[in-house]
Amino acid sequence: MSNWYKPAGSLKTAEHEISLTPKDSGWEYCGFYTYNFATKSEFSVELSGREGVLLPLSAQNVSVSVDGQAFTLKGRTGVFAAVSDWIYLPVGSKVSFSSKSGEIALLTAEASEKFPVCYTPAEQVQVEVRGSGKATRQVNNIATPTSFTQCHKILVCEVLTPGGNLSSWPPHRHDKFPGCPTINEEVYYFQIGKDGSDHGDPEGVGFFHVYTVDETVDETVTLHDRDTYVVPHGYHGPSIASPEYPMYFLNVMAGPAPERSMAFCDDPAHHWIRDSWNDQVQDPRCPMTSANGKVGKGK
């Protein structure tokens, strides 16, 4: 098994539930951190040479200070409960955030251009239903090239997959291997829920497949709630949600290209699948969540 798979608990520190620096991953750009307000009510970070996105996972009413400017994140009770508001954090900013309970994610990218701090309400997050048939999933475009432009490198989105469906399908890559236009490092952070739950559940189980063109990596991982997977290169997909366990994953991406891009290349053997969606019906369970709470109760 590659060292790209990080089981739940393996990245925990005294300060973080998850601490994943670019150095930890063996790459240059992406960082991923989660904090639990049940262990400490306030955290402080200085983003030296980094920009960031602060996104509640299960925290509510989060008080945030960015270089002395005050904000309040309404947050949510869990990733399966609602779409959340979020804050863009400029390069070099000094940030503190506090709440009474719940978890929050800080996603970072090594960057040099400074943009202003920006608060985005949940109602302004672009929610997209992607794919069709058993590959229907919900994508929350947090900081993607089309949804948010006032940043240098960072790319962030959330994906929710109903139980029994696939995401990251067809398998794709973005590693500048011949024929692919760009390169991005990518972190996958998973929560595996149970039907009706607002957040992940320890009983949850799913699957994730990653393989490289040169066949040095080819693994299918059994996922549990709060597992993390780093993808420096290679094809990844599918992400498989077991029938009774809906899947959530949070992606942060960044790379050396002067323009932010989420361009990808499908595995040629499976590219035809996209055309097959034209004759399929999208799963009515998507979208699963909105800014105002759960939707898509279809069975």
KAQUIPE-V567063 format. One record per residue. RES is the residue in three letters. SS is DSSP state (H for helix, E for strand, - for the rest). PHI is phi as a letter, one per 20 degrees, with the letter a starting at -180 (none if undefined). BURIAL is + if it has 24 or more other C-alpha atoms within 12 Angstrom, else -. Layout:
# KAQUIPE-V567063
((RES	SS	PHI	BURIAL) (RES	SS	PHI	BURIAL))
This chain:
# KAQUIPE-V567063
((MET	-	none	-) (SER	-	f	-) (ASN	-	e	-) (TRP	-	e	+) (TYR	E	e	+) (LYS	E	c	+) (PRO	-	f	+) (ALA	-	g	+) (GLY	-	n	-) (SER	-	f	-) (LEU	-	d	+) (LYS	-	f	-) (THR	-	c	-) (ALA	-	f	-) (GLU	-	e	-) (HIS	-	c	+) (GLU	-	f	+) (ILE	E	c	+) (SER	E	c	+) (LEU	E	c	+) (THR	-	e	+) (PRO	H	g	+) (LYS	H	f	-) (ASP	H	g	-) (SER	H	e	+) (GLY	-	m	-) (TRP	-	c	+) (GLU	-	d	+) (TYR	-	d	+) (CYS	E	e	+) (GLY	E	c	+) (PHE	E	b	+) (TYR	E	b	+) (THR	E	c	+) (TYR	E	c	+) (ASN	E	d	+) (PHE	-	f	+) (ALA	-	f	-) (THR	-	e	-) (LYS	-	b	-) (SER	-	e	-) (GLU	E	b	+) (PHE	E	c	+) (SER	E	c	-) (VAL	E	b	+) (GLU	E	d	-) (LEU	-	e	+) (SER	-	f	-) (GLY	-	m	+) (ARG	E	c	+) (GLU	E	d	+) (GLY	E	b	+) (VAL	E	c	+) (LEU	E	d	+) (LEU	E	c	+) (PRO	E	f	+) (LEU	-	e	+) (SER	-	b	+) (ALA	-	e	+) (GLN	E	c	+) (ASN	E	l	+) (VAL	E	e	+) (SER	E	e	+) (VAL	E	c	+) (SER	E	c	+) (VAL	E	c	+) (ASP	-	l	-) (GLY	-	n	-) (GLN	E	e	-) (ALA	E	e	-) (PHE	E	c	+) (THR	E	c	+) (LEU	E	e	+) (LYS	E	f	+) (GLY	E	m	+) (ARG	-	a	+) (THR	-	e	+) (GLY	-	r	+) (VAL	-	f	+) (PHE	-	e	+) (ALA	-	e	+) (ALA	-	a	+) (VAL	-	f	+) (SER	-	d	+) (ASP	-	f	+) (TRP	E	b	+) (ILE	E	c	+) (TYR	E	e	+) (LEU	E	d	+) (PRO	-	f	+) (VAL	-	g	+) (GLY	-	m	+) (SER	-	f	+) (LYS	E	d	+) (VAL	E	c	+) (SER	E	c	+) (PHE	E	b	+) (SER	E	b	+) (SER	-	a	+) (LYS	-	e	-) (SER	-	a	+) (GLY	-	n	+) (GLU	E	c	+) (ILE	E	c	+) (ALA	E	d	+) (LEU	E	d	+) (LEU	E	d	+) (THR	E	c	+) (ALA	E	b	+) (GLU	E	f	+) (ALA	-	b	+) (SER	-	c	-) (GLU	-	e	-) (LYS	-	e	-) (PHE	-	d	-) (PRO	-	f	-) (VAL	-	g	+) (CYS	E	b	+) (TYR	E	e	+) (THR	E	d	+) (PRO	-	f	+) (ALA	H	g	+) (GLU	H	f	-) (GLN	H	e	-) (VAL	-	f	+) (GLN	E	f	+) (VAL	E	d	+) (GLU	E	c	+) (VAL	E	e	+) (ARG	E	d	+) (GLY	-	m	+) (SER	-	a	+) (GLY	H	l	+) (LYS	H	f	+) (ALA	H	d	+) (THR	-	f	+) (ARG	E	b	+) (GLN	E	d	+) (VAL	E	d	+) (ASN	E	e	+) (ASN	E	e	+) (ILE	E	f	+) (ALA	E	c	+) (THR	-	d	+) (PRO	-	g	+) (THR	-	e	-) (SER	-	e	+) (PHE	-	b	+) (THR	-	d	-) (GLN	-	e	+) (CYS	-	b	+) (HIS	-	e	+) (LYS	-	c	+) (ILE	-	f	+) (LEU	E	c	+) (VAL	E	b	+) (CYS	E	b	+) (GLU	E	d	+) (VAL	E	c	+) (LEU	E	d	+) (THR	E	c	+) (PRO	-	f	+) (GLY	-	g	+) (GLY	-	n	+) (ASN	-	d	+) (LEU	E	d	+) (SER	E	c	+) (SER	-	l	+) (TRP	-	c	+) (PRO	-	f	+) (PRO	-	g	+) (HIS	E	b	+) (ARG	E	b	+) (HIS	-	b	+) (ASP	E	c	+) (LYS	-	l	+) (PHE	-	f	-) (PRO	-	g	-) (GLY	-	n	-) (CYS	-	d	-) (PRO	-	f	-) (THR	-	b	+) (ILE	E	c	+) (ASN	-	b	+) (GLU	E	f	+) (GLU	E	b	+) (VAL	E	d	+) (TYR	E	d	+) (TYR	E	d	+) (PHE	E	d	+) (GLN	E	c	+) (ILE	E	d	+) (GLY	-	e	+) (LYS	-	c	+) (ASP	-	g	+) (GLY	-	n	+) (SER	-	e	+) (ASP	-	e	+) (HIS	-	b	+) (GLY	-	f	+) (ASP	-	c	+) (PRO	-	g	-) (GLU	-	f	-) (GLY	-	f	+) (VAL	E	b	+) (GLY	E	b	+) (PHE	E	b	+) (PHE	E	b	+) (HIS	E	d	+) (VAL	E	c	+) (TYR	E	b	+) (THR	-	d	+) (VAL	-	f	+) (ASP	-	e	-) (GLU	-	m	-) (THR	-	f	-) (VAL	-	c	-) (ASP	E	b	-) (GLU	E	c	+) (THR	E	d	-) (VAL	E	d	+) (THR	E	e	+) (LEU	E	e	+) (HIS	E	c	+) (ASP	-	g	+) (ARG	-	m	+) (ASP	-	f	+) (THR	E	c	+) (TYR	E	c	+) (VAL	E	d	+) (VAL	E	c	+) (PRO	-	f	+) (HIS	-	a	+) (GLY	-	n	+) (TYR	E	f	+) (HIS	E	c	+) (GLY	E	p	+) (PRO	E	e	+) (SER	E	e	+) (ILE	E	d	+) (ALA	E	e	+) (SER	-	f	+) (PRO	-	g	-) (GLU	-	e	+) (TYR	-	c	+) (PRO	-	f	+) (MET	E	d	+) (TYR	E	c	+) (PHE	E	c	+) (LEU	E	d	+) (ASN	E	d	+) (VAL	E	c	+) (MET	E	c	+) (ALA	E	a	+) (GLY	-	a	+) (PRO	-	e	+) (ALA	-	f	-) (PRO	-	f	-) (GLU	-	d	-) (ARG	-	f	+) (SER	-	b	+) (MET	-	d	+) (ALA	-	g	+) (PHE	-	b	+) (CYS	E	c	+) (ASP	E	f	+) (ASP	-	f	+) (PRO	H	g	-) (ALA	H	f	-) (HIS	H	c	-) (HIS	-	f	-) (TRP	-	g	-) (ILE	H	g	-) (ARG	H	g	+) (ASP	H	f	-) (SER	H	f	-) (TRP	H	f	-) (ASN	H	f	-) (ASP	H	d	-) (GLN	-	d	-) (VAL	-	d	-) (GLN	-	f	+) (ASP	-	f	+) (PRO	-	f	+) (ARG	-	f	+) (CYS	-	d	+) (PRO	-	f	+) (MET	-	e	+) (THR	E	c	+) (SER	E	b	+) (ALA	-	f	+) (ASN	-	d	-) (GLY	E	p	-) (LYS	E	f	+) (VAL	-	c	-) (GLY	-	m	+) (LYS	-	e	-) (GLY	-	g	-) (LYS	-	c	-))
